[in-house]
């Protein structure tokens, strides 16, 4: 029987952008803002992150069909970056993938990040 991931994963830190109509910012700006805050909250350095799971759904508006643009925007240090997509649960899907990769013992420290910027179109 499955054991579950209880007591196998810890959230080290989190970050969030300020709320509001952010006409001056692109999706990668918002991702970077939350990322920097999360690093500071976790008290870790970027180089300690071993993999990243990025959740974004509307690729025609935001960052494209791959995880590469966000990996570049965040200047992630040559690590695997995976893009997840699952409608309104997209960021949760990134979080789930990150949790299970740690619980499975594949990585020790991973990033889960969700970003969407929908109001820049009509």
Residue frames as a rotation matrix with the C-alpha (Angstrom) as fourth column:
UNK 1
0.578 0.816 0.000 0.00
0.816 -0.578 0.000 0.00
0.000 0.000 -1.000 0.00
UNK 2
0.097 -0.512 0.854 1.18
0.422 -0.756 -0.501 3.51
0.901 0.409 0.142 -0.77
UNK 3
-0.257 -0.356 -0.898 2.81
0.965 -0.047 -0.258 5.32
0.049 -0.933 0.356 2.10
UNK 4
0.837 0.534 0.115 2.05
0.536 -0.844 0.015 8.89
0.105 0.049 -0.993 1.02
UNK 5
0.035 -0.861 0.508 4.35
0.512 -0.421 -0.749 11.87
0.858 0.287 0.426 1.25
UNK 6
0.906 0.319 0.276 3.50
-0.082 -0.509 0.857 13.00
0.414 -0.799 -0.435 4.78
UNK 7
0.779 -0.626 0.048 6.70
-0.148 -0.109 0.983 14.03
-0.610 -0.773 -0.177 6.61
UNK 8
0.216 -0.721 0.658 8.77
0.848 0.472 0.239 13.70
-0.483 0.507 0.714 3.40
UNK 9
-0.173 -0.170 0.970 8.39
0.766 -0.642 0.024 17.24
0.619 0.748 0.242 2.04
UNK 10
0.027 0.160 -0.987 8.73
0.780 -0.621 -0.080 20.68
-0.625 -0.767 -0.141 3.63
UNK 11
0.641 0.176 0.747 7.97
0.612 -0.705 -0.358 24.10
0.464 0.687 -0.560 2.18
UNK 12
-0.220 -0.866 -0.449 11.07
0.975 -0.201 -0.092 26.21
-0.011 -0.458 0.889 2.83
UNK 13
-0.672 -0.018 -0.741 9.73
0.148 -0.983 -0.110 29.56
-0.726 -0.184 0.663 1.66
UNK 14
0.063 0.716 0.695 7.23
0.977 0.099 -0.190 31.33
-0.205 0.691 -0.693 -0.53
UNK 15
-0.829 -0.278 -0.485 6.88
0.173 -0.953 0.249 34.52
-0.531 0.123 0.838 -2.47
UNK 16
0.121 0.912 0.393 4.03
0.931 0.033 -0.363 36.40
-0.344 0.409 -0.845 -4.06
UNK 17
-0.652 -0.285 0.703 3.74
0.587 -0.776 0.230 39.44
0.480 0.562 0.673 -6.29
UNK 18
-0.789 0.473 -0.391 1.95
-0.025 -0.661 -0.750 42.53
-0.613 -0.583 0.533 -5.13
UNK 19
-0.199 0.826 0.528 -1.65
0.877 0.391 -0.280 42.58
-0.437 0.407 -0.802 -6.28
UNK 20
0.069 0.329 -0.942 -3.11
-0.115 -0.935 -0.335 45.07
-0.991 0.132 -0.027 -8.72
UNK 21
0.947 0.196 0.255 -3.27
0.241 0.091 -0.966 45.88
-0.213 0.976 0.039 -12.38
UNK 22
0.210 -0.975 -0.073 0.34
0.125 -0.047 0.991 45.42
-0.970 -0.217 0.112 -13.39
UNK 23
0.965 0.259 0.047 0.29
0.086 -0.143 -0.986 46.90
-0.249 0.955 -0.160 -16.90
UNK 24
0.560 -0.810 -0.175 3.99
-0.828 -0.538 -0.158 47.78
0.034 0.233 -0.972 -16.66
UNK 25
-0.267 -0.675 0.688 5.05
-0.725 0.611 0.318 44.18
-0.635 -0.413 -0.653 -15.92
UNK 26
-0.056 0.159 -0.986 5.36
-0.790 0.597 0.141 41.09
0.611 0.786 0.092 -18.08
UNK 27
0.880 0.420 -0.221 4.74
-0.239 0.794 0.559 37.54
0.410 -0.439 0.799 -16.86
UNK 28
0.279 -0.845 -0.457 8.48
0.638 0.519 -0.569 36.95
0.718 -0.133 0.683 -16.42
UNK 29
-0.466 -0.361 0.808 8.72
-0.291 -0.800 -0.525 40.14
0.836 -0.480 0.268 -14.30
UNK 30
0.408 0.719 0.563 5.98
-0.825 0.027 0.564 38.81
0.390 -0.694 0.605 -12.02
UNK 31
0.833 -0.157 -0.530 7.66
0.215 0.975 0.050 35.41
0.509 -0.155 0.847 -11.81
UNK 32
-0.177 -0.983 0.038 10.98
0.425 -0.111 -0.899 37.03
0.888 -0.143 0.437 -10.90
UNK 33
-0.221 0.172 0.960 9.33
-0.673 -0.739 -0.023 39.17
0.705 -0.651 0.280 -8.21
UNK 34
0.778 0.572 0.262 7.78
-0.594 0.531 0.604 36.14
0.206 -0.625 0.753 -6.50
UNK 35
0.655 -0.599 -0.461 10.95
0.385 0.789 -0.479 34.08
0.650 0.136 0.747 -7.03
UNK 36
-0.351 -0.827 0.440 13.24
0.011 -0.473 -0.881 36.59
0.936 -0.304 0.175 -5.30
UNK 37
0.019 0.446 0.895 10.83
-0.916 -0.351 0.194 36.91
0.401 -0.824 0.401 -2.38
UNK 38
0.916 0.353 -0.192 10.64
-0.282 0.904 0.321 33.11
0.287 -0.240 0.927 -2.09
UNK 39
0.230 -0.920 -0.318 14.43
0.424 0.389 -0.818 32.76
0.876 0.054 0.480 -2.04
UNK 40
-0.476 -0.387 0.790 14.67
-0.428 -0.682 -0.592 35.38
0.768 -0.620 0.159 0.70
UNK 41
0.387 0.723 0.573 11.92
-0.888 0.124 0.443 33.70
0.250 -0.680 0.689 2.73
UNK 42
0.934 -0.045 -0.356 13.59
0.057 0.998 0.024 30.29
0.354 -0.043 0.934 2.38
UNK 43
0.609 -0.783 0.128 17.02
-0.647 -0.397 0.651 31.74
-0.458 -0.479 -0.749 3.21
UNK 44
0.336 -0.523 0.784 18.61
0.538 0.789 0.296 29.74
-0.773 0.322 0.546 0.38
UNK 45
-0.364 -0.507 -0.781 20.67
-0.470 -0.624 0.625 30.65
-0.804 0.595 -0.011 -2.65
UNK 46
0.481 0.582 -0.655 19.49
-0.836 0.080 -0.542 30.09
-0.263 0.809 0.526 -6.22
UNK 47
-0.234 -0.695 -0.681 22.32
-0.841 0.495 -0.217 27.61
0.488 0.522 -0.700 -6.80
UNK 48
-0.789 -0.017 0.614 20.79
-0.454 0.690 -0.564 25.24
-0.414 -0.724 -0.552 -4.22
UNK 49
0.302 0.953 -0.023 17.71
-0.658 0.191 -0.728 24.65
-0.690 0.235 0.685 -6.39
UNK 50
-0.597 -0.594 0.539 18.06
-0.146 0.741 0.655 21.36
-0.789 0.313 -0.529 -8.28
UNK 51
-0.730 0.453 0.512 14.96
0.667 0.307 0.679 21.46
0.151 0.837 -0.526 -10.50
UNK 52
-0.790 0.517 -0.329 12.01
-0.332 -0.812 -0.480 23.73
-0.515 -0.270 0.814 -11.22
UNK 53
-0.503 0.755 0.421 8.36
0.860 0.486 0.156 23.16
-0.087 0.440 -0.894 -12.11
UNK 54
-0.924 0.142 -0.354 6.73
-0.170 -0.984 0.050 26.15
-0.341 0.106 0.934 -13.77
UNK 55
-0.317 0.890 0.328 2.96
0.836 0.426 -0.347 26.38
-0.448 0.164 -0.879 -14.14
UNK 56
-0.606 0.258 -0.752 1.47
-0.399 -0.917 0.008 28.64
-0.688 0.305 0.659 -16.81
UNK 57
-0.095 0.706 0.702 -1.62
0.431 0.665 -0.611 27.98
-0.897 0.244 -0.367 -18.89
UNK 58
0.861 0.508 0.027 -2.29
0.261 -0.395 -0.881 30.59
-0.437 0.765 -0.472 -21.57
UNK 59
0.031 -0.987 0.159 0.96
0.690 0.136 0.711 30.31
-0.723 0.088 0.685 -23.51
UNK 60
0.108 0.040 0.993 -0.08
0.924 -0.373 -0.085 32.62
0.367 0.927 -0.077 -26.36
UNK 61
0.822 0.266 0.503 -0.20
0.088 -0.933 0.349 35.56
0.562 -0.243 -0.790 -23.91
UNK 62
0.919 -0.367 0.144 2.48
-0.213 -0.157 0.964 34.72
-0.331 -0.917 -0.223 -21.38
UNK 63
0.199 -0.977 0.080 5.76
-0.676 -0.078 0.733 32.91
-0.710 -0.200 -0.675 -21.76
UNK 64
-0.251 -0.294 -0.922 5.33
-0.933 0.329 0.148 30.45
0.260 0.897 -0.357 -24.60
UNK 65
0.654 0.613 -0.444 4.83
-0.565 0.786 0.252 26.73
0.503 0.086 0.860 -24.91
UNK 66
0.241 -0.654 -0.717 7.92
0.460 0.727 -0.509 25.65
0.854 -0.207 0.476 -22.96
UNK 67
0.819 0.000 -0.574 9.55
0.563 -0.195 0.804 26.28
-0.112 -0.981 -0.159 -19.60
UNK 68
-0.047 -0.964 0.261 12.71
0.984 -0.089 -0.154 27.72
0.172 0.250 0.953 -21.16
UNK 69
0.017 0.014 1.000 11.61
0.245 -0.969 0.009 31.41
0.969 0.245 -0.020 -21.15
UNK 70
0.867 0.313 0.388 10.95
-0.281 -0.338 0.898 31.37
0.412 -0.888 -0.205 -17.40
UNK 71
0.686 -0.701 -0.195 14.14
0.702 0.566 0.433 29.44
-0.193 -0.434 0.880 -16.74
UNK 72
-0.191 -0.740 0.645 16.03
0.827 -0.475 -0.300 32.17
0.529 0.477 0.702 -18.61
UNK 73
0.301 0.391 0.870 14.09
-0.040 -0.906 0.421 35.01
0.953 -0.162 -0.257 -16.93
UNK 74
0.976 0.096 0.193 14.88
-0.198 0.040 0.979 33.61
0.086 -0.995 0.058 -13.47
UNK 75
0.196 -0.970 -0.145 18.48
-0.812 -0.078 -0.578 32.82
0.549 0.231 -0.803 -14.51
UNK 76
0.837 0.157 0.524 18.18
-0.448 0.747 0.492 29.30
-0.315 -0.646 0.695 -13.17
UNK 77
0.058 -0.997 -0.042 21.58
-0.908 -0.070 0.412 27.58
-0.414 0.014 -0.910 -13.00
UNK 78
-0.428 -0.305 -0.851 21.50
-0.777 0.605 0.174 24.79
0.462 0.735 -0.496 -15.66
UNK 79
-0.783 0.281 0.555 18.82
-0.237 0.690 -0.684 22.69
-0.576 -0.667 -0.474 -14.01
UNK 80
-0.761 0.591 0.268 15.84
0.591 0.461 0.662 20.83
0.267 0.662 -0.700 -15.45
UNK 81
-0.759 0.600 -0.253 12.83
-0.384 -0.726 -0.570 23.12
-0.526 -0.336 0.782 -15.80
UNK 82
-0.793 0.553 0.255 9.44
0.607 0.690 0.394 21.55
0.042 0.468 -0.883 -16.52
UNK 83
-0.787 0.614 0.058 6.33
-0.601 -0.785 0.149 23.44
0.137 0.082 0.987 -17.63
UNK 84
-0.776 0.626 0.076 2.99
0.551 0.732 -0.400 22.20
-0.306 -0.268 -0.913 -16.31
UNK 85
-0.786 0.616 -0.049 -0.48
-0.564 -0.682 0.465 23.06
0.253 0.393 0.884 -17.55
UNK 86
-0.737 0.604 -0.303 -3.82
0.644 0.763 -0.045 22.05
0.204 -0.229 -0.952 -16.05
UNK 87
0.105 0.803 0.587 -6.31
0.490 -0.556 0.672 24.93
0.865 0.217 -0.452 -16.55
UNK 88
0.577 0.203 0.791 -7.14
-0.419 -0.757 0.501 26.57
0.701 -0.620 -0.352 -13.18
UNK 89
0.957 -0.234 0.173 -5.05
-0.034 0.501 0.865 23.99
-0.290 -0.833 0.471 -11.33
UNK 90
0.720 -0.694 0.019 -1.86
0.117 0.094 -0.989 24.75
0.684 0.714 0.149 -13.26
UNK 91
-0.008 -0.758 0.652 0.19
-0.745 -0.431 -0.509 26.14
0.667 -0.490 -0.561 -10.36
UNK 92
0.444 0.238 0.864 -1.11
-0.801 0.537 0.264 23.35
-0.401 -0.809 0.429 -8.12
UNK 93
0.994 -0.113 -0.011 0.13
0.090 0.844 -0.529 20.87
0.069 0.525 0.848 -10.71
UNK 94
0.278 -0.942 0.187 3.60
-0.214 -0.251 -0.944 22.46
0.936 0.222 -0.271 -10.58
UNK 95
-0.008 -0.207 0.978 3.50
-0.984 -0.170 -0.044 22.28
0.176 -0.963 -0.203 -6.77
UNK 96
0.802 0.377 0.464 2.39
-0.466 0.880 0.090 18.62
-0.374 -0.288 0.882 -6.85
UNK 97
0.828 -0.535 -0.168 5.17
0.166 0.520 -0.838 17.66
0.535 0.666 0.519 -9.25
UNK 98
0.007 -0.845 0.534 7.74
-0.548 -0.450 -0.705 19.46
0.837 -0.288 -0.466 -7.11
UNK 99
0.232 0.167 0.958 6.50
-0.961 0.193 0.198 17.75
-0.152 -0.967 0.205 -3.93
UNK 100
0.944 0.199 0.264 6.55
-0.172 0.977 -0.122 14.28
-0.282 0.069 0.957 -5.46
UNK 101
0.586 -0.800 -0.126 10.03
0.005 0.159 -0.987 14.75
0.810 0.578 0.097 -6.92
UNK 102
-0.211 -0.620 0.755 11.33
-0.824 -0.303 -0.479 15.57
0.526 -0.724 -0.447 -3.43
UNK 103
0.404 0.465 0.788 9.31
-0.837 0.536 0.112 12.80
-0.370 -0.705 0.605 -1.77
UNK 104
0.992 -0.025 -0.123 10.68
-0.043 0.852 -0.522 10.30
0.118 0.523 0.844 -4.29
UNK 105
0.527 -0.848 -0.052 14.23
0.250 0.096 0.963 11.32
-0.812 -0.520 0.263 -3.39
UNK 106
0.518 -0.310 0.797 15.04
0.842 0.019 -0.540 12.59
0.153 0.950 0.271 -6.87
UNK 107
-0.125 -0.501 0.857 15.86
0.209 -0.857 -0.471 16.10
0.970 0.121 0.212 -5.60
UNK 108
-0.475 -0.074 -0.877 16.35
0.880 -0.007 -0.476 17.81
0.029 -0.997 0.069 -2.26
UNK 109
-0.308 0.336 -0.890 15.36
0.198 -0.892 -0.406 21.38
-0.931 -0.301 0.209 -3.16
UNK 110
-0.557 0.219 0.801 13.03
0.827 0.057 0.560 22.28
0.077 0.974 -0.213 -6.03
UNK 111
-0.872 0.305 -0.382 11.10
-0.246 -0.949 -0.196 25.33
-0.422 -0.077 0.903 -7.14
UNK 112
-0.315 0.844 0.433 7.37
0.944 0.326 0.051 25.34
-0.098 0.425 -0.900 -7.85
UNK 113
-0.750 0.015 -0.661 6.17
0.021 -0.999 -0.046 28.55
-0.661 -0.049 0.749 -9.49
UNK 114
-0.063 0.782 0.620 2.93
0.965 0.205 -0.161 29.57
-0.253 0.588 -0.768 -11.13
UNK 115
-0.664 -0.135 -0.735 2.45
0.036 -0.988 0.149 32.68
-0.746 0.073 0.661 -13.25
UNK 116
-0.170 0.645 0.745 -0.33
0.985 0.136 0.107 34.02
-0.033 0.752 -0.658 -15.43
UNK 117
-0.654 0.011 -0.756 -1.01
0.090 -0.992 -0.093 37.47
-0.751 -0.128 0.648 -16.81
UNK 118
-0.355 0.647 0.675 -4.32
0.882 0.472 0.012 37.64
-0.310 0.599 -0.738 -18.58
UNK 119
0.459 0.722 -0.518 -5.37
0.563 -0.687 -0.459 41.28
-0.688 -0.081 -0.722 -18.61
UNK 120
-0.404 -0.701 -0.588 -2.89
-0.076 -0.614 0.785 42.42
-0.912 0.362 0.195 -21.25
UNK 121
-0.936 0.185 0.298 -5.27
0.333 0.202 0.921 41.44
0.110 0.962 -0.250 -24.02
UNK 122
-0.645 0.739 0.195 -8.76
-0.625 -0.656 0.423 42.63
0.441 0.151 0.885 -24.89
